[in-house]
Amino acid sequence: MTVAARRRARRFGLRAETLAALWLMGKGYRILARGFTVKGGEIDIVALRGDSVVFVEVKARKNIADAETSIHATKRRRIGRAARVWLTRNPWAVTATLRGDAVYLSRWRLPRHVPSAYTLKFD
């Protein structure tokens, strides 16, 4: 992949994450972090609603069906690693209900938020 293609992909991803964050805020979620990155993992969005801390993976694809099948086991492990670090830095959240949600995006469609879309793996 060329440098220009990587930049375009990064911009596309940031726009998708911004749209997902706005969508979640419209549903009453408070955004705690975006693009939380540690060695070996990343969380697109960390949000809070009620007593739930939600680790959100954002997937934008040509169609929603492709987006829904794109959170593989390796990705779940990476999210889990990053979530573990995020929790050590935010100890107040350890007693909260922890959930792995997804927001799927596709052109000309409203975002699709799926609570508990994947199981968090903290190994």
C-alpha positions in Angstrom: 0.0 0.0 0.0 1.4 3.4 -0.9 1.8 6.2 1.5 -1.0 8.2 -0.2 -3.3 5.2 0.1 -2.5 4.7 3.8 -3.3 8.4 4.4 -6.6 8.1 2.6 -7.5 5.0 4.6 -6.6 6.8 7.8 -8.7 9.8 7.0 -11.6 7.5 6.0 -11.3 5.7 9.3 -11.2 8.9 11.3 -14.3 10.1 9.6 -16.0 6.8 10.3 -15.0 7.0 14.0 -16.3 10.6 14.2 -19.6 9.6 12.8 -19.9 6.6 15.1 -19.1 8.8 18.1 -21.7 11.3 17.1 -24.2 8.5 16.6 -23.5 7.1 20.1 -23.7 10.6 21.7 -27.1 11.0 20.1 -28.1 7.7 21.9 -27.0 9.1 25.3 -23.5 7.7 25.5 -20.7 9.9 26.8 -17.4 9.5 24.9 -14.5 8.8 27.3 -11.7 8.2 24.8 -11.2 7.9 21.0 -8.3 6.1 19.3 -6.9 4.7 22.6 -3.7 2.9 21.4 -1.2 0.8 23.3 1.4 -1.7 22.2 -0.5 -4.6 20.8 -3.9 -3.1 20.7 -6.3 -0.2 20.0 -9.8 0.8 20.9 -11.7 3.0 18.5 -14.1 4.5 21.1 -14.6 4.1 24.9 -18.0 5.3 26.0 -20.1 5.4 29.1 -23.8 5.0 29.5 -25.4 4.3 32.8 -23.2 1.7 34.6 -21.7 0.3 31.4 -18.3 1.1 30.0 -18.4 0.2 26.4 -15.4 -0.6 24.2 -16.6 0.2 20.7 -15.1 -1.1 17.4 -16.0 0.9 14.4 -16.1 -0.9 11.0 -16.9 0.9 7.7 -17.2 -1.2 4.6 -19.0 -1.0 1.2 -21.9 -2.8 2.8 -23.1 -3.6 6.3 -22.8 -7.3 5.9 -19.0 -7.0 5.2 -18.7 -4.8 8.2 -20.5 -7.2 10.5 -18.1 -10.1 9.6 -14.9 -8.1 10.1 -14.2 -8.3 13.8 -12.1 -11.5 14.0 -10.6 -13.2 17.0 -7.2 -11.5 16.6 -8.9 -8.1 16.6 -10.9 -9.0 19.7 -7.7 -10.0 21.5 -6.1 -6.7 20.6 -9.1 -4.8 21.8 -9.0 -6.8 25.1 -5.3 -5.9 25.6 -6.0 -2.3 25.1 -9.1 -2.4 27.3 -7.1 -4.0 30.1 -4.6 -1.1 30.0 -7.4 1.4 29.8 -9.0 -0.1 32.9 -5.7 0.1 34.8 -5.5 3.8 34.0 -9.2 4.3 34.9 -9.7 2.1 38.1 -13.1 3.6 38.7 -14.4 1.6 35.7 -13.4 -1.8 37.0 -16.7 -2.2 38.8 -18.8 -1.1 35.8 -20.4 -3.5 33.4 -17.9 -4.0 30.6 -19.2 -4.5 27.1 -17.8 -4.9 23.5 -20.0 -3.0 21.1 -19.6 -2.3 17.4 -20.8 0.4 15.1 -21.1 -0.6 11.5 -21.1 2.0 8.7 -21.8 1.9 5.0 -22.4 4.5 2.4 -25.9 5.9 2.2 -27.0 3.9 5.3 -27.5 5.0 8.9 -24.9 3.7 11.3 -25.8 0.4 13.0 -24.9 0.2 16.7 -24.8 -3.4 18.0 -24.5 -3.7 21.8 -22.5 -6.8 22.9 -21.4 -7.4 19.3 -18.3 -9.3 20.5 -17.0 -10.8 23.8 -14.0 -9.0 25.3 -11.0 -11.2 25.7 -8.6 -10.0 28.4 -5.8 -12.5 27.8 
